[in-house]
Amino acid sequence: MNSPLKALSDAGVSIWLDDLSRGRLKTGNLADKIEKDCVVGVTTNPTIFAAALSQGEDYAAQLKELGAVSVDEAIKQCTAQDVRDACDLFADIHGQTGGY
């Protein structure tokens, strides 16, 4: 465990990441950050997702599966999937803290 982050967490600081991407989810990086670095949350916004969607091939399979949908719908589906998957990773923390 990251000692400085553990010390901050023990002192009551909530450690959050300021990005979310399919790559972070697929590689297990977010799960590792939760387990080893005391991460208890992640933020998202259009700029964060624009960067994630524009890098690599992490979204290619889902976009192919979606087929001929509008760009807005494709973005909504891809980003919603990432948020759902991240929420699943944080479910235990949510339960342990009563949603705090």
N, CA, C and O atoms as CSV, one atom per row, in Angstrom:
chain,resi,resn,atom,element,x,y,z
A,1,MET,N,N,0.850,-1.184,0.000
A,1,MET,CA,C,0.000,0.000,0.000
A,1,MET,C,C,0.888,1.236,0.000
A,1,MET,O,O,1.944,1.250,0.632
A,2,ASN,N,N,0.462,2.259,-0.701
A,2,ASN,CA,C,1.197,3.512,-0.796
A,2,ASN,C,C,1.135,4.231,0.546
A,2,ASN,O,O,0.075,4.721,0.934
A,3,SER,N,N,2.256,4.301,1.256
A,3,SER,CA,C,2.268,4.853,2.617
A,3,SER,C,C,1.760,6.289,2.710
A,3,SER,O,O,0.944,6.577,3.586
A,4,PRO,N,N,2.211,7.214,1.836
A,4,PRO,CA,C,1.682,8.582,1.949
A,4,PRO,C,C,0.166,8.644,1.719
A,4,PRO,O,O,-0.541,9.362,2.426
A,5,LEU,N,N,-0.328,7.892,0.732
A,5,LEU,CA,C,-1.771,7.889,0.486
A,5,LEU,C,C,-2.521,7.196,1.618
A,5,LEU,O,O,-3.615,7.622,1.989
A,6,LYS,N,N,-1.951,6.150,2.159
A,6,LYS,CA,C,-2.565,5.468,3.311
A,6,LYS,C,C,-2.651,6.416,4.498
A,6,LYS,O,O,-3.669,6.467,5.189
A,7,ALA,N,N,-1.576,7.170,4.732
A,7,ALA,CA,C,-1.579,8.129,5.842
A,7,ALA,C,C,-2.652,9.188,5.639
A,7,ALA,O,O,-3.359,9.546,6.582
A,8,LEU,N,N,-2.777,9.688,4.420
A,8,LEU,CA,C,-3.827,10.676,4.129
A,8,LEU,C,C,-5.215,10.067,4.335
A,8,LEU,O,O,-6.095,10.687,4.933
A,9,SER,N,N,-5.395,8.856,3.837
A,9,SER,CA,C,-6.681,8.184,3.989
A,9,SER,C,C,-7.018,7.971,5.462
A,9,SER,O,O,-8.146,8.207,5.894
A,10,ASP,N,N,-6.022,7.520,6.227
A,10,ASP,CA,C,-6.229,7.307,7.658
A,10,ASP,C,C,-6.567,8.604,8.387
A,10,ASP,O,O,-7.226,8.590,9.427
A,11,ALA,N,N,-6.104,9.734,7.826
A,11,ALA,CA,C,-6.384,11.034,8.433
A,11,ALA,C,C,-7.741,11.595,8.004
A,11,ALA,O,O,-8.131,12.685,8.424
A,12,GLY,N,N,-8.457,10.840,7.162
A,12,GLY,CA,C,-9.797,11.256,6.767
A,12,GLY,C,C,-9.900,11.878,5.391
A,12,GLY,O,O,-10.968,12.365,5.021
A,13,VAL,N,N,-8.819,11.877,4.617
A,13,VAL,CA,C,-8.842,12.430,3.260
A,13,VAL,C,C,-9.412,11.388,2.306
A,13,VAL,O,O,-8.992,10.231,2.322
A,14,SER,N,N,-10.352,11.791,1.491
A,14,SER,CA,C,-10.899,10.906,0.462
A,14,SER,C,C,-10.067,11.074,-0.801
A,14,SER,O,O,-9.993,12.167,-1.363
A,15,ILE,N,N,-9.449,10.000,-1.242
A,15,ILE,CA,C,-8.557,10.051,-2.403
A,15,ILE,C,C,-9.342,9.653,-3.644
A,15,ILE,O,O,-9.899,8.559,-3.737
A,16,TRP,N,N,-9.366,10.580,-4.590
A,16,TRP,CA,C,-10.095,10.396,-5.838
A,16,TRP,C,C,-9.142,10.529,-7.019
A,16,TRP,O,O,-8.137,11.235,-6.947
A,17,LEU,N,N,-9.475,9.836,-8.112
A,17,LEU,CA,C,-8.777,10.011,-9.375
A,17,LEU,C,C,-9.568,10.983,-10.226
A,17,LEU,O,O,-10.796,11.024,-10.163
A,18,ASP,N,N,-8.869,11.754,-11.010
A,18,ASP,CA,C,-9.528,12.726,-11.880
A,18,ASP,C,C,-9.533,12.243,-13.328
A,18,ASP,O,O,-9.305,13.016,-14.258
A,19,ASP,N,N,-9.794,10.961,-13.496
A,19,ASP,CA,C,-9.963,10.430,-14.846
A,19,ASP,C,C,-10.535,9.026,-14.784
A,19,ASP,O,O,-10.388,8.314,-13.791
A,20,LEU,N,N,-11.183,8.653,-15.857
A,20,LEU,CA,C,-11.727,7.310,-16.000
A,20,LEU,C,C,-11.602,6.945,-17.464
A,20,LEU,O,O,-11.907,7.756,-18.338
A,21,SER,N,N,-11.161,5.746,-17.732
A,21,SER,CA,C,-11.059,5.281,-19.112
A,21,SER,C,C,-11.298,3.786,-19.168
A,21,SER,O,O,-11.147,3.083,-18.169
A,22,ARG,N,N,-11.665,3.313,-20.326
A,22,ARG,CA,C,-11.858,1.884,-20.530
A,22,ARG,C,C,-10.550,1.146,-20.274
A,22,ARG,O,O,-10.550,0.051,-19.711
A,23,GLY,N,N,-9.448,1.739,-20.682
A,23,GLY,CA,C,-8.149,1.121,-20.453
A,23,GLY,C,C,-7.858,0.931,-18.975
A,23,GLY,O,O,-7.369,-0.121,-18.565
A,24,ARG,N,N,-8.155,1.940,-18.181
A,24,ARG,CA,C,-7.945,1.852,-16.731
A,24,ARG,C,C,-8.810,0.726,-16.139
A,24,ARG,O,O,-8.393,0.048,-15.200
A,25,LEU,N,N,-9.997,0.538,-16.687
A,25,LEU,CA,C,-10.891,-0.518,-16.213
A,25,LEU,C,C,-10.429,-1.892,-16.692
A,25,LEU,O,O,-10.360,-2.836,-15.905
A,26,LYS,N,N,-10.111,-2.003,-17.984
A,26,LYS,CA,C,-9.739,-3.294,-18.570
A,26,LYS,C,C,-8.440,-3.851,-18.006
A,26,LYS,O,O,-8.314,-5.062,-17.825
A,27,THR,N,N,-7.493,-3.001,-17.731
A,27,THR,CA,C,-6.195,-3.476,-17.247
A,27,THR,C,C,-6.202,-3.804,-15.762
A,27,THR,O,O,-5.258,-4.404,-15.248
A,28,GLY,N,N,-7.259,-3.412,-15.079
A,28,GLY,CA,C,-7.308,-3.612,-13.634
A,28,GLY,C,C,-6.640,-2.492,-12.867
A,28,GLY,O,O,-6.506,-2.568,-11.646
A,29,ASN,N,N,-6.214,-1.437,-13.579
A,29,ASN,CA,C,-5.532,-0.328,-12.932
A,29,ASN,C,C,-6.406,0.344,-11.883
A,29,ASN,O,O,-5.932,0.666,-10.793
A,30,LEU,N,N,-7.689,0.559,-12.208
A,30,LEU,CA,C,-8.564,1.204,-11.236
A,30,LEU,C,C,-8.749,0.312,-10.011
A,30,LEU,O,O,-8.710,0.800,-8.881
A,31,ALA,N,N,-8.947,-0.970,-10.221
A,31,ALA,CA,C,-9.088,-1.897,-9.089
A,31,ALA,C,C,-7.833,-1.883,-8.229
A,31,ALA,O,O,-7.926,-1.912,-7.002
A,32,ASP,N,N,-6.662,-1.838,-8.855
A,32,ASP,CA,C,-5.396,-1.757,-8.105
A,32,ASP,C,C,-5.313,-0.474,-7.298
A,32,ASP,O,O,-4.882,-0.490,-6.145
A,33,LYS,N,N,-5.724,0.641,-7.899
A,33,LYS,CA,C,-5.686,1.926,-7.194
A,33,LYS,C,C,-6.613,1.906,-5.978
A,33,LYS,O,O,-6.286,2.462,-4.929
A,34,ILE,N,N,-7.759,1.268,-6.127
A,34,ILE,CA,C,-8.695,1.153,-5.005
A,34,ILE,C,C,-8.053,0.328,-3.893
A,34,ILE,O,O,-8.096,0.707,-2.722
A,35,GLU,N,N,-7.464,-0.791,-4.265
A,35,GLU,CA,C,-6.892,-1.704,-3.274
A,35,GLU,C,C,-5.594,-1.180,-2.662
A,35,GLU,O,O,-5.405,-1.257,-1.448
A,36,LYS,N,N,-4.709,-0.652,-3.489
A,36,LYS,CA,C,-3.362,-0.327,-3.011
A,36,LYS,C,C,-3.136,1.135,-2.670
A,36,LYS,O,O,-2.256,1.456,-1.872
A,37,ASP,N,N,-3.921,2.025,-3.265
A,37,ASP,CA,C,-3.689,3.461,-3.083
A,37,ASP,C,C,-4.840,4.168,-2.379
A,37,ASP,O,O,-4.900,5.397,-2.370
A,38,CYS,N,N,-5.750,3.402,-1.790
A,38,CYS,CA,C,-6.850,3.964,-0.993
A,38,CYS,C,C,-7.791,4.856,-1.788
A,38,CYS,O,O,-8.441,5.732,-1.216
A,39,VAL,N,N,-7.873,4.647,-3.101
A,39,VAL,CA,C,-8.771,5.449,-3.936
A,39,VAL,C,C,-10.209,5.065,-3.611
A,39,VAL,O,O,-10.560,3.885,-3.587
A,40,VAL,N,N,-11.039,6.081,-3.361
A,40,VAL,CA,C,-12.437,5.840,-3.004
A,40,VAL,C,C,-13.420,6.475,-3.983
A,40,VAL,O,O,-14.631,6.415,-3.774
A,41,GLY,N,N,-12.900,7.088,-5.057
A,41,GLY,CA,C,-13.787,7.702,-6.034
A,41,GLY,C,C,-13.041,8.096,-7.284
A,41,GLY,O,O,-11.811,8.107,-7.323
A,42,VAL,N,N,-13.812,8.419,-8.307
A,42,VAL,CA,C,-13.247,8.853,-9.580
A,42,VAL,C,C,-14.195,9.889,-10.176
A,42,VAL,O,O,-15.413,9.775,-10.045
A,43,THR,N,N,-13.631,10.893,-10.825
A,43,THR,CA,C,-14.467,11.902,-11.479
A,43,THR,C,C,-14.459,11.668,-12.983
A,43,THR,O,O,-13.528,11.088,-13.541
A,44,THR,N,N,-15.516,12.132,-13.612
A,44,THR,CA,C,-15.606,12.093,-15.065
A,44,THR,C,C,-16.190,13.412,-15.539
A,44,THR,O,O,-16.871,14.116,-14.794
A,45,ASN,N,N,-15.915,13.722,-16.763
A,45,ASN,CA,C,-16.516,14.877,-17.424
A,45,ASN,C,C,-16.285,14.723,-18.919
A,45,ASN,O,O,-15.556,13.821,-19.330
A,46,PRO,N,N,-16.880,15.571,-19.742
A,46,PRO,CA,C,-16.713,15.418,-21.188
A,46,PRO,C,C,-15.251,15.463,-21.655
A,46,PRO,O,O,-14.884,14.735,-22.578
A,47,THR,N,N,-14.431,16.286,-21.048
A,47,THR,CA,C,-13.028,16.370,-21.457
A,47,THR,C,C,-12.290,15.073,-21.145
A,47,THR,O,O,-11.498,14.597,-21.958
A,48,ILE,N,N,-12.546,14.504,-19.975
A,48,ILE,CA,C,-11.922,13.240,-19.595
A,48,ILE,C,C,-12.330,12.138,-20.568
A,48,ILE,O,O,-11.482,11.368,-21.020
A,49,PHE,N,N,-13.603,12.055,-20.891
A,49,PHE,CA,C,-14.050,11.021,-21.809
A,49,PHE,C,C,-13.586,11.276,-23.236
A,49,PHE,O,O,-13.318,10.322,-23.966
A,50,ALA,N,N,-13.484,12.527,-23.653
A,50,ALA,CA,C,-12.965,12.821,-24.996
A,50,ALA,C,C,-11.551,12.290,-25.134
A,50,ALA,O,O,-11.196,11.709,-26.160
A,51,ALA,N,N,-10.744,12.490,-24.104
A,51,ALA,CA,C,-9.374,11.983,-24.134
A,51,ALA,C,C,-9.378,10.457,-24.173
A,51,ALA,O,O,-8.634,9.853,-24.945
A,52,ALA,N,N,-10.212,9.837,-23.348
A,52,ALA,CA,C,-10.259,8.374,-23.304
A,52,ALA,C,C,-10.719,7.785,-24.636
A,52,ALA,O,O,-10.143,6.811,-25.121
A,53,LEU,N,N,-11.749,8.372,-25.222
A,53,LEU,CA,C,-12.292,7.853,-26.472
A,53,LEU,C,C,-11.343,8.043,-27.648
A,53,LEU,O,O,-11.407,7.293,-28.622
A,54,SER,N,N,-10.476,9.023,-27.568
A,54,SER,CA,C,-9.587,9.325,-28.697
A,54,SER,C,C,-8.278,8.548,-28.657
A,54,SER,O,O,-7.485,8.637,-29.595
A,55,GLN,N,N,-8.037,7.796,-27.600
A,55,GLN,CA,C,-6.762,7.093,-27.458
A,55,GLN,C,C,-6.943,5.588,-27.597
A,55,GLN,O,O,-7.751,4.983,-26.892
A,56,GLY,N,N,-6.196,4.997,-28.498
A,56,GLY,CA,C,-6.166,3.545,-28.618
A,56,GLY,C,C,-7.446,2.949,-29.169
A,56,GLY,O,O,-8.277,3.634,-29.766
A,57,GLU,N,N,-7.575,1.655,-28.950
A,57,GLU,CA,C,-8.692,0.883,-29.501
A,57,GLU,C,C,-9.625,0.331,-28.433
A,57,GLU,O,O,-10.382,-0.605,-28.692
A,58,ASP,N,N,-9.576,0.898,-27.249
A,58,ASP,CA,C,-10.354,0.345,-26.138
A,58,ASP,C,C,-11.860,0.342,-26.372
A,58,ASP,O,O,-12.574,-0.469,-25.783
A,59,TYR,N,N,-12.341,1.224,-27.210
A,59,TYR,CA,C,-13.782,1.329,-27.430
A,59,TYR,C,C,-14.223,0.740,-28.771
A,59,TYR,O,O,-15.415,0.726,-29.078
A,60,ALA,N,N,-13.277,0.258,-29.564
A,60,ALA,CA,C,-13.576,-0.188,-30.924
A,60,ALA,C,C,-14.625,-1.295,-30.969
A,60,ALA,O,O,-15.555,-1.231,-31.772
A,61,ALA,N,N,-14.487,-2.298,-30.125
A,61,ALA,CA,C,-15.436,-3.418,-30.155
A,61,ALA,C,C,-16.852,-2.965,-29.827
A,61,ALA,O,O,-17.808,-3.374,-30.486
A,62,GLN,N,N,-16.986,-2.125,-28.810
A,62,GLN,CA,C,-18.323,-1.657,-28.444
A,62,GLN,C,C,-18.903,-0.782,-29.542
A,62,GLN,O,O,-20.091,-0.887,-29.849
A,63,LEU,N,N,-18.088,0.081,-30.140
A,63,LEU,CA,C,-18.580,0.927,-31.218
A,63,LEU,C,C,-19.028,0.093,-32.415
A,63,LEU,O,O,-20.043,0.395,-33.043
A,64,LYS,N,N,-18.274,-0.948,-32.726
A,64,LYS,CA,C,-18.664,-1.838,-33.820
A,64,LYS,C,C,-19.984,-2.528,-33.505
A,64,LYS,O,O,-20.849,-2.659,-34.370
A,65,GLU,N,N,-20.130,-2.967,-32.262
A,65,GLU,CA,C,-21.365,-3.637,-31.829
A,65,GLU,C,C,-22.572,-2.699,-31.889
A,65,GLU,O,O,-23.679,-3.128,-32.217
A,66,LEU,N,N,-22.359,-1.428,-31.576
A,66,LEU,CA,C,-23.457,-0.457,-31.595
A,66,LEU,C,C,-23.967,-0.212,-33.008
A,66,LEU,O,O,-25.146,0.087,-33.200
A,67,GLY,N,N,-23.093,-0.335,-33.994
A,67,GLY,CA,C,-23.507,-0.160,-35.380
A,67,GLY,C,C,-23.806,1.285,-35.724
A,67,GLY,O,O,-23.117,2.205,-35.284
A,68,ALA,N,N,-24.839,1.465,-36.513
A,68,ALA,CA,C,-25.168,2.781,-37.070
A,68,ALA,C,C,-26.059,3.584,-36.127
A,68,ALA,O,O,-27.238,3.803,-36.405
A,69,VAL,N,N,-25.483,4.017,-35.015
A,69,VAL,CA,C,-26.190,4.918,-34.105
A,69,VAL,C,C,-25.566,6.298,-34.243
A,69,VAL,O,O,-24.491,6.444,-34.825
A,70,SER,N,N,-26.226,7.287,-33.720
A,70,SER,CA,C,-25.683,8.634,-33.780
A,70,SER,C,C,-24.416,8.734,-32.928
A,70,SER,O,O,-24.186,7.917,-32.036
A,71,VAL,N,N,-23.622,9.724,-33.210
A,71,VAL,CA,C,-22.406,9.950,-32.427
A,71,VAL,C,C,-22.771,10.182,-30.963
A,71,VAL,O,O,-22.123,9.643,-30.065
A,72,ASP,N,N,-23.801,10.977,-30.726
A,72,ASP,CA,C,-24.225,11.244,-29.344
A,72,ASP,C,C,-24.622,9.962,-28.619
A,72,ASP,O,O,-24.275,9.773,-27.453
A,73,GLU,N,N,-25.347,9.086,-29.304
A,73,GLU,CA,C,-25.770,7.824,-28.684
A,73,GLU,C,C,-24.566,6.919,-28.428
A,73,GLU,O,O,-24.490,6.271,-27.384
A,74,ALA,N,N,-23.638,6.872,-29.359
A,74,ALA,CA,C,-22.435,6.047,-29.182
A,74,ALA,C,C,-21.630,6.530,-27.979
A,74,ALA,O,O,-21.163,5.719,-27.179
A,75,ILE,N,N,-21.467,7.828,-27.848
A,75,ILE,CA,C,-20.731,8.385,-26.708
A,75,ILE,C,C,-21.461,8.068,-25.409
A,75,ILE,O,O,-20.840,7.682,-24.419
A,76,LYS,N,N,-22.774,8.231,-25.417
A,76,LYS,CA,C,-23.567,7.948,-24.216
A,76,LYS,C,C,-23.410,6.487,-23.801
A,76,LYS,O,O,-23.217,6.198,-22.620
A,77,GLN,N,N,-23.490,5.573,-24.750
A,77,GLN,CA,C,-23.385,4.151,-24.438
A,77,GLN,C,C,-21.991,3.785,-23.917
A,77,GLN,O,O,-21.864,3.033,-22.951
A,78,CYS,N,N,-20.959,4.315,-24.553
A,78,CYS,CA,C,-19.583,3.992,-24.137
A,78,CYS,C,C,-19.278,4.557,-22.753
A,78,CYS,O,O,-18.728,3.861,-21.900
A,79,THR,N,N,-19.628,5.793,-22.540
A,79,THR,CA,C,-19.308,6.410,-21.252
A,79,THR,C,C,-20.165,5.816,-20.133
A,79,THR,O,O,-19.686,5.647,-19.012
A,80,ALA,N,N,-21.418,5.502,-20.426
A,80,ALA,CA,C,-22.275,4.892,-19.406
A,80,ALA,C,C,-21.730,3.526,-18.994
A,80,ALA,O,O,-21.788,3.163,-17.819
A,81,GLN,N,N,-21.204,2.772,-19.953
A,81,GLN,CA,C,-20.619,1.468,-19.631
A,81,GLN,C,C,-19.435,1.633,-18.684
A,81,GLN,O,O,-19.302,0.890,-17.711
A,82,ASP,N,N,-18.574,2.610,-18.972
A,82,ASP,CA,C,-17.413,2.843,-18.110
A,82,ASP,C,C,-17.840,3.243,-16.699
A,82,ASP,O,O,-17.272,2.769,-15.715
A,83,VAL,N,N,-18.829,4.102,-16.607
A,83,VAL,CA,C,-19.301,4.549,-15.290
A,83,VAL,C,C,-19.916,3.375,-14.526
A,83,VAL,O,O,-19.667,3.217,-13.331
A,84,ARG,N,N,-20.715,2.552,-15.204
A,84,ARG,CA,C,-21.291,1.367,-14.544
A,84,ARG,C,C,-20.195,0.447,-14.022
A,84,ARG,O,O,-20.254,-0.033,-12.890
A,85,ASP,N,N,-19.197,0.208,-14.865
A,85,ASP,CA,C,-18.114,-0.694,-14.459
A,85,ASP,C,C,-17.330,-0.114,-13.281
A,85,ASP,O,O,-16.938,-0.853,-12.377
A,86,ALA,N,N,-17.099,1.186,-13.285
A,86,ALA,CA,C,-16.403,1.823,-12.164
A,86,ALA,C,C,-17.256,1.741,-10.903
A,86,ALA,O,O,-16.737,1.476,-9.819
A,87,CYS,N,N,-18.554,1.965,-11.037
A,87,CYS,CA,C,-19.438,1.864,-9.867
A,87,CYS,C,C,-19.386,0.473,-9.257
A,87,CYS,O,O,-19.418,0.325,-8.035
A,88,ASP,N,N,-19.306,-0.538,-10.097
A,88,ASP,CA,C,-19.201,-1.903,-9.578
A,88,ASP,C,C,-17.944,-2.060,-8.728
A,88,ASP,O,O,-17.975,-2.719,-7.689
A,89,LEU,N,N,-16.840,-1.457,-9.165
A,89,LEU,CA,C,-15.593,-1.552,-8.404
A,89,LEU,C,C,-15.676,-0.825,-7.062
A,89,LEU,O,O,-15.034,-1.223,-6.090
A,90,PHE,N,N,-16.467,0.236,-7.018
A,90,PHE,CA,C,-16.605,1.015,-5.785
A,90,PHE,C,C,-17.760,0.546,-4.902
A,90,PHE,O,O,-18.010,1.149,-3.859
A,91,ALA,N,N,-18.463,-0.504,-5.290
A,91,ALA,CA,C,-19.653,-0.950,-4.551
A,91,ALA,C,C,-19.338,-1.311,-3.104
A,91,ALA,O,O,-20.104,-0.970,-2.203
A,92,ASP,N,N,-18.230,-1.992,-2.872
A,92,ASP,CA,C,-17.882,-2.370,-1.493
A,92,ASP,C,C,-17.616,-1.134,-0.643
A,92,ASP,O,O,-18.037,-1.076,0.512
A,93,ILE,N,N,-16.926,-0.153,-1.201
A,93,ILE,CA,C,-16.653,1.085,-0.453
A,93,ILE,C,C,-17.959,1.787,-0.139
A,93,ILE,O,O,-18.147,2.289,0.969
A,94,HIS,N,N,-18.858,1.824,-1.100
A,94,HIS,CA,C,-20.168,2.452,-0.882
A,94,HIS,C,C,-20.898,1.769,0.265
A,94,HIS,O,O,-21.474,2.426,1.132
A,95,GLY,N,N,-20.864,0.435,0.258
A,95,GLY,CA,C,-21.526,-0.320,1.319
A,95,GLY,C,C,-20.874,-0.118,2.681
A,95,GLY,O,O,-21.567,0.031,3.687
A,96,GLN,N,N,-19.549,-0.112,2.714
A,96,GLN,CA,C,-18.828,0.037,3.963
A,96,GLN,C,C,-19.019,1.416,4.603
A,96,GLN,O,O,-18.988,1.561,5.825
A,97,THR,N,N,-19.216,2.419,3.748
A,97,THR,CA,C,-19.335,3.788,4.266
A,97,THR,C,C,-20.782,4.261,4.321
A,97,THR,O,O,-21.048,5.402,4.699
A,98,GLY,N,N,-21.708,3.403,3.952
A,98,GLY,CA,C,-23.103,3.816,3.916
A,98,GLY,C,C,-23.344,4.917,2.891
A,98,GLY,O,O,-24.241,5.746,3.044
A,99,GLY,N,N,-22.526,4.907,1.849
A,99,GLY,CA,C,-22.686,5.888,0.772
A,99,GLY,C,C,-21.984,7.197,1.002
A,99,GLY,O,O,-22.119,8.129,0.209
A,100,TYR,N,N,-21.236,7.278,2.079
A,100,TYR,CA,C,-20.564,8.547,2.409
A,100,TYR,C,C,-19.380,8.784,1.518
A,100,TYR,O,O,-18.699,9.800,1.654
